[in-house]
Amino acid sequence: MQNLMKIFVDADACPVKQEIIQAGTEFHVDIYFVASYAHKSESQVGNWIYVDSFKDQVDFHIYKLAEKGDIVVTQDMGFASLLVKKGVQVLSPRGIPLKDEQMDTILYNRYMSAKLRRSGTYTKGPKAFSLEDRKRFASELKKILSNHEGIT
């Protein structure tokens, strides 16, 4: 049976593109990097889909294409909450799998942080992306792909 799972990448600011290509190649999974035309480059490797640069166009396009069981790599938690409801596996670039049961808490914390920032209260941003994040991502993606390969 052919492996029909696909990986979609919210690629405009994704720091783990190379790890995705490596894992996708190893497990023979189609990968689609979706980015706005503003991020187009001639040196990009793989299947690239370009969309208008309007707000959320990359998200809308991925949402339209991703199906139950596919993997989407994104750091956009609002977008992730829509995908998990659709049965899509969501993985952050830091290697954190995002599950439906976590989304209410994640979105509430995001809302409260935004509310504090609007009121002028300083909130810390995310920690700098690290080598450990990169390793965790590669390991988690390979684990997801390996588990899927075992059931196809």
C-alpha positions as a Markdown table, in Angstrom:
| # | Residue | x | y | z |
|---|---|---|---|---|
| 1 | Met | 0.0 | 0.0 | 0.0 |
| 2 | Gln | 1.3 | 3.4 | -0.9 |
| 3 | Asn | 2.0 | 6.0 | 1.8 |
| 4 | Leu | -0.5 | 8.7 | 1.2 |
| 5 | Met | 0.4 | 10.9 | 4.2 |
| 6 | Lys | 1.7 | 14.3 | 3.3 |
| 7 | Ile | 3.6 | 17.0 | 5.2 |
| 8 | Phe | 2.6 | 20.6 | 4.8 |
| 9 | Val | 4.9 | 23.3 | 6.1 |
| 10 | Asp | 3.9 | 26.9 | 7.1 |
| 11 | Ala | 7.2 | 27.9 | 5.5 |
| 12 | Asp | 7.5 | 31.6 | 5.7 |
| 13 | Ala | 9.5 | 31.5 | 9.0 |
| 14 | Cys | 10.1 | 27.8 | 9.5 |
| 15 | Pro | 13.5 | 27.1 | 11.0 |
| 16 | Val | 13.5 | 23.3 | 10.4 |
| 17 | Lys | 13.1 | 23.0 | 6.6 |
| 18 | Gln | 16.2 | 20.8 | 6.2 |
| 19 | Glu | 15.1 | 18.4 | 8.9 |
| 20 | Ile | 11.7 | 18.1 | 7.2 |
| 21 | Ile | 13.3 | 17.3 | 3.9 |
| 22 | Gln | 15.6 | 14.7 | 5.4 |
| 23 | Ala | 12.7 | 12.9 | 7.3 |
| 24 | Gly | 10.3 | 13.2 | 4.4 |
| 25 | Thr | 12.9 | 11.7 | 2.0 |
| 26 | Glu | 13.8 | 8.9 | 4.4 |
| 27 | Phe | 10.1 | 7.9 | 4.8 |
| 28 | His | 9.1 | 8.6 | 1.2 |
| 29 | Val | 6.5 | 11.2 | 2.2 |
| 30 | Asp | 5.5 | 14.1 | -0.1 |
| 31 | Ile | 6.3 | 17.5 | 1.4 |
| 32 | Tyr | 4.7 | 20.8 | 0.4 |
| 33 | Phe | 6.2 | 24.0 | 1.6 |
| 34 | Val | 3.6 | 26.8 | 1.5 |
| 35 | Ala | 4.8 | 30.4 | 1.6 |
| 36 | Ser | 3.8 | 33.8 | 0.4 |
| 37 | Tyr | 5.3 | 35.3 | -2.8 |
| 38 | Ala | 7.2 | 37.7 | -0.6 |
| 39 | His | 9.4 | 34.8 | 0.6 |
| 40 | Lys | 10.1 | 33.3 | -2.9 |
| 41 | Ser | 13.7 | 32.4 | -3.6 |
| 42 | Glu | 15.4 | 30.5 | -6.4 |
| 43 | Ser | 17.5 | 28.4 | -4.0 |
| 44 | Gln | 14.6 | 26.6 | -2.4 |
| 45 | Val | 14.6 | 22.8 | -2.6 |
| 46 | Gly | 11.4 | 20.7 | -2.8 |
| 47 | Asn | 7.8 | 21.2 | -3.6 |
| 48 | Trp | 6.9 | 24.9 | -3.0 |
| 49 | Ile | 3.5 | 26.5 | -3.3 |
| 50 | Tyr | 3.3 | 30.2 | -3.3 |
| 51 | Val | 0.3 | 32.2 | -2.3 |
| 52 | Asp | -0.6 | 36.0 | -2.0 |
| 53 | Ser | 1.1 | 37.9 | 0.8 |
| 54 | Phe | -2.2 | 38.8 | 2.4 |
| 55 | Lys | -2.6 | 38.0 | 6.1 |
| 56 | Asp | -3.3 | 34.3 | 6.7 |
| 57 | Gln | -3.2 | 33.2 | 3.1 |
| 58 | Val | -0.6 | 30.5 | 3.8 |
| 59 | Asp | -2.8 | 29.2 | 6.6 |
| 60 | Phe | -6.0 | 29.2 | 4.4 |
| 61 | His | -4.2 | 27.3 | 1.6 |
| 62 | Ile | -2.7 | 24.7 | 3.9 |
| 63 | Tyr | -6.1 | 24.2 | 5.7 |
| 64 | Lys | -7.8 | 23.6 | 2.3 |
| 65 | Leu | -5.2 | 21.0 | 1.3 |
| 66 | Ala | -4.5 | 19.1 | 4.6 |
| 67 | Glu | -6.5 | 16.0 | 5.2 |
| 68 | Lys | -7.0 | 13.8 | 8.3 |
| 69 | Gly | -3.7 | 12.0 | 9.1 |
| 70 | Asp | -1.5 | 14.5 | 7.3 |
| 71 | Ile | 1.2 | 16.5 | 9.2 |
| 72 | Val | 1.4 | 20.2 | 9.3 |
| 73 | Val | 4.4 | 22.1 | 10.8 |
| 74 | Thr | 3.4 | 25.5 | 12.1 |
| 75 | Gln | 4.1 | 27.8 | 15.0 |
| 76 | Asp | 0.8 | 29.5 | 14.7 |
| 77 | Met | -1.4 | 28.2 | 17.6 |
| 78 | Gly | -4.7 | 29.7 | 16.2 |
| 79 | Phe | -4.1 | 27.8 | 13.0 |
| 80 | Ala | -3.1 | 24.7 | 14.9 |
| 81 | Ser | -6.3 | 24.7 | 16.8 |
| 82 | Leu | -8.3 | 24.5 | 13.5 |
| 83 | Leu | -6.1 | 21.8 | 12.1 |
| 84 | Val | -6.4 | 19.4 | 15.1 |
| 85 | Lys | -10.2 | 19.6 | 14.9 |
| 86 | Lys | -9.8 | 18.4 | 11.3 |
| 87 | Gly | -7.7 | 15.3 | 12.4 |
| 88 | Val | -4.5 | 16.7 | 11.1 |
| 89 | Gln | -1.3 | 16.0 | 13.1 |
| 90 | Val | 0.3 | 19.3 | 14.1 |
| 91 | Leu | 3.9 | 19.7 | 15.1 |
| 92 | Ser | 5.6 | 22.9 | 16.2 |
| 93 | Pro | 9.1 | 23.7 | 14.8 |
| 94 | Arg | 10.3 | 23.1 | 18.4 |
| 95 | Gly | 9.2 | 19.5 | 18.2 |
| 96 | Ile | 6.0 | 19.8 | 20.3 |
| 97 | Pro | 3.1 | 17.7 | 19.0 |
| 98 | Leu | -0.1 | 19.8 | 19.4 |
| 99 | Lys | -3.2 | 17.9 | 20.5 |
| 100 | Asp | -6.9 | 19.0 | 20.5 |
| 101 | Glu | -7.1 | 18.7 | 24.3 |
| 102 | Gln | -4.3 | 21.2 | 24.8 |
| 103 | Met | -5.7 | 23.9 | 22.5 |
| 104 | Asp | -8.1 | 25.6 | 24.9 |
| 105 | Thr | -5.2 | 26.2 | 27.4 |
| 106 | Ile | -2.8 | 27.3 | 24.7 |
| 107 | Leu | -5.2 | 29.7 | 23.1 |
| 108 | Tyr | -6.2 | 31.1 | 26.5 |
| 109 | Asn | -2.6 | 31.8 | 27.4 |
| 110 | Arg | -2.0 | 33.4 | 24.0 |
| 111 | Tyr | -5.0 | 35.6 | 24.5 |
| 112 | Met | -3.9 | 36.7 | 28.0 |
| 113 | Ser | -0.4 | 37.5 | 26.8 |
| 114 | Ala | -1.8 | 39.6 | 24.0 |
| 115 | Lys | -4.1 | 41.4 | 26.4 |
| 116 | Leu | -1.2 | 42.1 | 28.8 |
| 117 | Arg | 0.9 | 43.5 | 25.9 |
| 118 | Arg | -2.0 | 45.7 | 24.7 |
| 119 | Ser | -2.2 | 47.1 | 28.3 |
| 120 | Gly | 1.5 | 48.0 | 28.2 |
| 121 | Thr | 2.7 | 45.2 | 30.4 |
| 122 | Tyr | 6.0 | 43.6 | 29.2 |
| 123 | Thr | 5.8 | 39.9 | 28.6 |
| 124 | Lys | 8.7 | 37.6 | 27.6 |
| 125 | Gly | 8.8 | 36.3 | 24.1 |
| 126 | Pro | 9.7 | 32.8 | 23.3 |
| 127 | Lys | 13.1 | 31.5 | 24.1 |
| 128 | Ala | 15.6 | 31.6 | 21.2 |
| 129 | Phe | 15.4 | 28.6 | 18.9 |
| 130 | Ser | 18.1 | 26.1 | 20.0 |
| 131 | Leu | 20.0 | 23.1 | 18.8 |
| 132 | Glu | 17.9 | 21.0 | 21.3 |
| 133 | Asp | 14.7 | 22.3 | 19.7 |
| 134 | Arg | 16.0 | 21.3 | 16.3 |
| 135 | Lys | 17.0 | 17.8 | 17.6 |
| 136 | Arg | 13.6 | 17.4 | 19.4 |
| 137 | Phe | 11.8 | 18.3 | 16.2 |
| 138 | Ala | 13.7 | 15.9 | 14.0 |
| 139 | Ser | 13.2 | 13.1 | 16.5 |
| 140 | Glu | 9.5 | 13.8 | 16.9 |
| 141 | Leu | 8.8 | 14.0 | 13.2 |
| 142 | Lys | 10.7 | 10.7 | 12.6 |
| 143 | Lys | 8.7 | 9.1 | 15.4 |
| 144 | Ile | 5.4 | 10.2 | 13.8 |
| 145 | Leu | 6.4 | 9.0 | 10.4 |
| 146 | Ser | 7.7 | 5.7 | 11.7 |
| 147 | Asn | 4.4 | 5.1 | 13.6 |
| 148 | His | 2.5 | 5.9 | 10.4 |
| 149 | Glu | 4.7 | 3.6 | 8.3 |
| 150 | Gly | 4.0 | 0.7 | 10.7 |
| 151 | Ile | 0.2 | 1.0 | 10.0 |
| 152 | Thr | 0.2 | 1.5 | 6.2 |
